[in-house]
Amino acid sequence: MDFNNLNMADMFGKMADMQQKMKEAQENLEKQTTTAEAGGGMVKVTVNGKMQVTSVKIEKEVVDPADVELLEDLIVAGVNKALTDASERAKDAMQQAAGLPTGLDLNNLDLGKFGF
């Protein structure tokens, strides 16, 4: 690599641009929501891009005092599905802001040596 032509000001400018894009992507994630269903739509859970549950809707038919465990299981399944979906959307948004292709699996990269 030829370090003689390395323009530090240009490099830092690009880094600042990328940081701004990442910040904007994070702010946009707060506004985005993902809704997941469990039990064939009997339980619906909505989460935002900050991984906060914003809504839980339960159909009356699934509320059975004799089978509370079923309702608990449906809520857990709905929350987990919504969080997984929101996490994927957030990862894709951050990768796009960083200029990386969406859907890239960064979990298989050994980034530990770089401090990640």
Summary of the structure (lengths in Angstrom):
residues: 116
radius of gyration: 20.6
end to end distance: 24.3
largest distance: 75.3
contacts: 287
relative contact order: 0.15
helix: 59%
strand: 16%
